[in-house]
Amino acid sequence: MNTLRIARLTFREAVRRKALYGAIAMTIVFLVLYGWGVGAAVREMAEDTGTAGIQRQAAQVGIDTTILAMGQLFVAGLFAVSNIASLLAIFMASGTIAQEVDQGTLYAILSKPLARWQVVVGKWLGGAAMLAVYVATTSLATAAIVYWRAGFWPDRLLEGILLLIAKMSLLHAVTLLGSVLWPAITAGIVMFILYSVTNVTGLLEQVGRELESEAMVRIGIVGSLVLPADALWKMASYAVQPPNPLIALGIRTMIGPFMVLHPPSIWMGVYAMAYLAAALGAAVWRFSRRDL
């Protein structure tokens, strides 16, 4: 019950933060521009005669590539949602412990019959719940825009949203560990750099598979082992993208920057959840031994 109380307080505190209001405002701006962009893209594709390139080849064998384009538009929007939520997870979690220690807020809490592990787990639960609400709401809004403008709705949308929530929960747990170890600014900067670098290595892995470069693929795998957040994104992207009709033409390359042809295995998902548990456990262990 103490853990749930801390989680509820953390959720309320996160909702009241100006950073969240800023993220919501920018998300609304993004959704408006995204809706306009999707509408413009749909109109342009409707006016296209379909006589050039891959679209012409597909039309000759009776394959409509429109569904692939609509899926790419949706995944592009989901990519933006994923990165906004990731930054929110990092910079809101970076001060969860560190700032309260510096400001002395935790002294009043820890003076009560409350174990330190309950504080850490409760703060993670509260932050993860807030991120889950944000991800679910913005993902559904993105899907609704694409359905309204283009008539496309991914069959495995729920699976994709759950994988994105798992990604945010992972980033929140790892950043929480950083907040226990370092000051808030340091934790935020370190996590942001780590997240950015592993995103790049994940892209290198995708390109390496297309070019059959073992070195690039190996770099991507190492990046996923260091921080498996990008692996969870690839699994989410693969879940929501439509079936690729171009395979019938023998075309097995990435069509667009957001298409995932080689998703991580289920074992990488298991590793990511074990990574989350290990980061949370390390945060509990370190905070329980920290001199306040």
Backbone torsions as a table, in degrees:
resi	resn	phi	psi	omega
1	MET	NA	-38.6	177.7
2	ASN	-61.6	-40.3	178.7
3	THR	-62.2	-42.1	179.5
4	LEU	-67.7	-34.7	177.1
5	ARG	-64.1	-44.7	177.7
6	ILE	-62.0	-40.7	179.1
7	ALA	-62.1	-42.2	-180.0
8	ARG	-65.3	-42.4	178.4
9	LEU	-65.2	-40.2	179.0
10	THR	-64.7	-41.1	178.3
11	PHE	-60.9	-45.8	179.9
12	ARG	-64.1	-40.4	179.3
13	GLU	-64.7	-40.5	179.9
14	ALA	-64.8	-38.4	179.9
15	VAL	-66.1	-30.6	-177.9
16	ARG	-85.6	-7.2	-176.4
17	ARG	-72.6	142.8	179.5
18	LYS	-66.6	-29.2	179.7
19	ALA	-61.1	-38.9	179.1
20	LEU	-67.3	-40.9	178.0
21	TYR	-61.3	-40.5	177.6
22	GLY	-63.4	-41.9	179.0
23	ALA	-64.7	-39.7	179.1
24	ILE	-65.5	-42.7	179.2
25	ALA	-61.5	-45.9	179.9
26	MET	-68.1	-32.1	177.1
27	THR	-65.6	-41.0	177.9
28	ILE	-62.4	-43.6	177.0
29	VAL	-59.9	-45.0	179.0
30	PHE	-59.9	-45.5	-177.4
31	LEU	-64.0	-37.5	177.5
32	VAL	-63.9	-49.2	178.9
33	LEU	-64.9	-36.5	179.3
34	TYR	-64.8	-44.2	178.0
35	GLY	-60.7	-41.8	177.5
36	TRP	-64.0	-43.2	-178.9
37	GLY	-65.4	-41.9	178.8
38	VAL	-63.4	-43.0	178.4
39	GLY	-60.6	-43.2	179.1
40	ALA	-64.4	-40.3	179.8
41	ALA	-65.6	-40.3	179.3
42	VAL	-64.4	-42.6	178.5
43	ARG	-63.9	-40.1	179.9
44	GLU	-65.7	-40.9	178.9
45	MET	-67.4	-33.2	178.3
46	ALA	-67.1	-31.1	179.7
47	GLU	-84.5	-13.9	-178.6
48	ASP	-71.0	136.6	-179.9
49	THR	-77.6	-15.0	178.4
50	GLY	70.0	35.7	-176.7
51	THR	-109.1	14.4	-176.2
52	ALA	-130.0	145.2	169.2
53	GLY	60.9	-142.3	-176.3
54	ILE	-61.7	-36.9	-178.7
55	GLN	-60.7	-37.8	178.9
56	ARG	-68.3	-43.5	179.0
57	GLN	-60.9	-42.2	179.8
58	ALA	-65.8	-39.6	-178.9
59	ALA	-65.1	-31.3	-179.1
60	GLN	-65.5	-27.8	178.7
61	VAL	-107.3	15.3	174.8
62	GLY	78.4	26.7	180.0
63	ILE	-105.8	127.8	178.0
64	ASP	-95.2	119.0	-178.2
65	THR	-89.3	3.5	-178.3
66	THR	-60.3	-42.0	-177.5
67	ILE	-62.5	-34.7	178.5
68	LEU	-66.9	-41.7	178.7
69	ALA	-65.0	-41.4	179.0
70	MET	-64.2	-39.7	178.0
71	GLY	-63.5	-38.8	178.1
72	GLN	-66.0	-37.2	176.4
73	LEU	-62.5	-41.2	-179.9
74	PHE	-68.3	-44.5	-179.0
75	VAL	-64.0	-34.8	176.6
76	ALA	-61.6	-43.3	177.0
77	GLY	-64.5	-40.0	179.7
78	LEU	-67.5	-31.6	176.6
79	PHE	-62.5	-42.3	177.6
80	ALA	-64.7	-44.0	178.3
81	VAL	-59.5	-43.3	-179.1
82	SER	-61.2	-43.1	-177.9
83	ASN	-73.6	-36.7	176.0
84	ILE	-62.8	-46.0	179.8
85	ALA	-64.8	-35.1	179.6
86	SER	-64.9	-45.0	177.8
87	LEU	-64.2	-37.2	177.1
88	LEU	-63.4	-42.8	179.5
89	ALA	-62.5	-41.7	-177.3
90	ILE	-69.3	-52.7	-171.1
91	PHE	-79.4	-19.1	174.0
92	MET	-84.3	-30.8	-179.8
93	ALA	-82.2	-22.5	-174.7
94	SER	-62.6	-27.6	179.8
95	GLY	-105.4	7.2	-174.9
96	THR	-58.1	-47.1	178.9
97	ILE	-98.0	-46.5	-172.3
98	ALA	-58.8	-47.4	-177.9
99	GLN	-67.4	-38.0	-179.3
100	GLU	-70.3	-30.3	174.3
101	VAL	-68.8	-45.9	-179.3
102	ASP	-63.6	-37.8	-177.5
103	GLN	-85.0	-9.2	179.7
104	GLY	80.5	9.4	-178.2
105	THR	-64.5	-36.4	-175.8
106	LEU	-69.5	-20.6	-179.2
107	TYR	-60.7	-41.1	-179.7
108	ALA	-66.7	-34.8	-179.2
109	ILE	-73.5	-45.4	-175.3
110	LEU	-75.5	-10.9	176.2
111	SER	-74.0	-15.4	177.9
112	LYS	-86.3	166.3	177.8
113	PRO	-69.6	76.6	-174.0
114	LEU	-138.4	124.2	-179.6
115	ALA	-74.6	149.8	-178.4
116	ARG	-66.1	-33.0	179.6
117	TRP	-64.3	-30.9	178.5
118	GLN	-67.4	-33.9	177.5
119	VAL	-65.2	-48.7	-177.0
120	VAL	-65.1	-49.1	-178.5
121	VAL	-65.3	-39.8	179.2
122	GLY	-63.4	-41.3	179.1
123	LYS	-67.2	-36.7	176.9
124	TRP	-66.7	-43.9	179.8
125	LEU	-61.3	-44.6	-179.4
126	GLY	-63.7	-44.9	178.6
127	GLY	-66.2	-41.9	179.4
128	ALA	-63.9	-36.7	178.4
129	ALA	-64.8	-43.1	178.3
130	MET	-62.5	-43.7	179.2
131	LEU	-65.0	-36.7	178.5
132	ALA	-63.0	-42.0	178.0
133	VAL	-63.1	-44.2	-179.7
134	TYR	-62.1	-49.0	-177.5
135	VAL	-62.8	-45.7	-178.7
136	ALA	-62.8	-44.6	-178.0
137	THR	-64.9	-48.8	-177.6
138	THR	-70.5	-34.4	177.7
139	SER	-65.9	-43.9	178.1
140	LEU	-65.5	-37.6	177.2
141	ALA	-64.1	-40.8	177.7
142	THR	-63.4	-44.4	178.7
143	ALA	-63.4	-39.4	-180.0
144	ALA	-64.5	-38.4	178.6
145	ILE	-63.5	-46.1	-179.9
146	VAL	-65.6	-38.6	178.7
147	TYR	-66.2	-40.0	179.7
148	TRP	-66.4	-42.7	-175.8
149	ARG	-84.4	-35.7	-171.0
150	ALA	-124.4	-9.4	178.9
151	GLY	75.7	18.1	179.9
152	PHE	-104.9	132.3	175.8
153	TRP	-135.9	119.0	-177.2
154	PRO	-67.1	137.0	-178.1
155	ASP	-68.5	-32.1	-175.4
156	ARG	-110.1	40.6	-177.8
157	LEU	-63.0	-41.6	-179.6
158	LEU	-59.5	-42.3	178.4
159	GLU	-62.1	-42.2	178.5
160	GLY	-63.0	-42.3	179.5
161	ILE	-64.6	-42.3	179.8
162	LEU	-63.5	-37.7	178.0
163	LEU	-67.9	-37.4	176.1
164	LEU	-66.5	-39.3	176.4
165	ILE	-62.1	-40.1	176.9
166	ALA	-61.9	-38.9	178.0
167	LYS	-62.5	-45.5	-179.4
168	MET	-66.7	-38.2	178.3
169	SER	-63.9	-37.4	177.1
170	LEU	-64.6	-49.9	-179.8
171	LEU	-61.8	-37.5	179.1
172	HIS	-64.9	-41.8	-179.5
173	ALA	-66.4	-44.0	-178.6
174	VAL	-67.0	-40.4	178.3
175	THR	-68.2	-33.5	176.2
176	LEU	-62.1	-39.4	174.8
177	LEU	-61.5	-42.7	177.0
178	GLY	-62.1	-35.6	179.2
179	SER	-67.5	-28.1	176.2
180	VAL	-75.3	-34.2	-173.8
181	LEU	-86.0	-36.7	-170.5
182	TRP	-131.0	169.8	171.5
183	PRO	-62.1	161.9	-173.5
184	ALA	-58.3	-45.4	-177.6
185	ILE	-63.9	-43.4	179.5
186	THR	-62.4	-45.4	180.0
187	ALA	-60.6	-42.9	-179.8
188	GLY	-65.1	-44.1	-178.5
189	ILE	-66.5	-45.5	-179.3
190	VAL	-60.6	-44.9	-179.0
191	MET	-68.0	-38.5	179.4
192	PHE	-62.9	-44.3	179.1
193	ILE	-64.6	-44.9	179.8
194	LEU	-61.0	-43.0	179.2
195	TYR	-64.2	-43.4	-178.7
196	SER	-65.4	-44.3	-178.4
197	VAL	-64.2	-44.2	-179.0
198	THR	-70.0	-26.5	172.1
199	ASN	-64.1	-42.1	179.1
200	VAL	-65.8	-43.2	179.5
201	THR	-64.8	-32.7	175.8
202	GLY	-64.6	-39.5	176.4
203	LEU	-65.9	-40.0	177.6
204	LEU	-60.6	-37.6	178.8
205	GLU	-63.0	-43.8	179.5
206	GLN	-62.2	-45.3	179.2
207	VAL	-66.1	-38.9	179.6
208	GLY	-62.4	-35.3	177.0
209	ARG	-67.2	-36.4	178.2
210	GLU	-68.6	-38.6	-178.0
211	LEU	-89.3	-1.9	-177.3
212	GLU	56.8	44.1	178.0
213	SER	-101.0	110.0	-178.2
214	GLU	-65.2	-35.0	-179.1
215	ALA	-64.0	-44.9	-179.8
216	MET	-66.8	-39.5	177.4
217	VAL	-63.6	-40.8	-179.8
218	ARG	-64.6	-39.6	177.4
219	ILE	-60.5	-43.6	179.3
220	GLY	-63.5	-40.2	179.7
221	ILE	-65.5	-42.6	177.7
222	VAL	-60.7	-42.2	178.1
223	GLY	-61.0	-39.9	178.9
224	SER	-67.7	-31.8	177.5
225	LEU	-72.9	-35.5	178.8
226	VAL	-67.1	-43.6	177.1
227	LEU	-151.5	106.4	-173.3
228	PRO	-82.2	24.8	179.9
229	ALA	-65.8	-43.1	-179.4
230	ASP	-66.3	-31.8	176.9
231	ALA	-63.0	-40.5	177.1
232	LEU	-65.9	-36.5	175.8
233	TRP	-62.6	-44.8	179.3
234	LYS	-60.5	-40.1	178.7
235	MET	-65.0	-39.5	178.5
236	ALA	-67.3	-43.8	179.8
237	SER	-62.3	-43.1	-180.0
238	TYR	-64.7	-33.9	-178.5
239	ALA	-67.3	-37.2	-172.7
240	VAL	-95.5	-15.3	-178.9
241	GLN	-75.1	147.0	-177.9
242	PRO	-72.6	162.3	174.9
243	PRO	-58.7	141.3	-176.7
244	ASN	-83.9	108.4	-179.1
245	PRO	-73.6	-12.7	-177.2
246	LEU	-75.0	-12.4	177.8
247	ILE	-60.1	-31.2	178.2
248	ALA	-62.8	-22.7	177.6
249	LEU	-92.0	1.9	-177.5
250	GLY	80.8	14.5	-179.2
251	ILE	-97.2	110.7	-177.9
252	ARG	-122.3	38.2	177.7
253	THR	-108.8	165.0	179.6
254	MET	-67.7	125.5	174.6
255	ILE	-104.6	92.2	-176.0
256	GLY	101.4	156.7	-174.7
257	PRO	-73.8	-12.4	-173.5
258	PHE	-106.8	-0.2	-179.1
259	MET	-78.9	136.2	179.6
260	VAL	-115.4	112.9	178.5
261	LEU	-92.4	-26.6	-176.1
262	HIS	-126.3	82.4	-178.7
263	PRO	-70.8	153.9	175.1
264	PRO	-61.0	155.4	179.6
265	SER	-74.9	167.9	178.8
266	ILE	-61.3	-26.4	-179.3
267	TRP	-69.5	-28.5	174.5
268	MET	-68.9	-34.7	173.8
269	GLY	-63.9	-40.9	177.0
270	VAL	-63.8	-42.0	178.1
271	TYR	-61.2	-41.0	-179.5
272	ALA	-62.2	-41.0	179.3
273	MET	-69.9	-36.3	175.3
274	ALA	-66.6	-37.1	176.9
275	TYR	-61.7	-45.3	177.7
276	LEU	-58.1	-48.1	-179.2
277	ALA	-63.1	-38.6	-179.9
278	ALA	-67.0	-41.4	179.0
279	ALA	-64.1	-42.5	179.0
280	LEU	-66.2	-40.9	177.7
281	GLY	-64.0	-39.7	178.0
282	ALA	-65.6	-37.8	177.5
283	ALA	-63.9	-41.9	178.1
284	VAL	-63.4	-47.1	-177.9
285	TRP	-62.1	-45.3	-177.1
286	ARG	-69.9	-39.3	-179.2
287	PHE	-68.6	-33.4	-179.5
288	SER	-68.6	-19.9	179.8
289	ARG	-107.6	4.0	-177.9
290	ARG	-81.1	136.5	178.2
291	ASP	-83.0	113.6	-179.9
292	LEU	-95.7	NA	NA
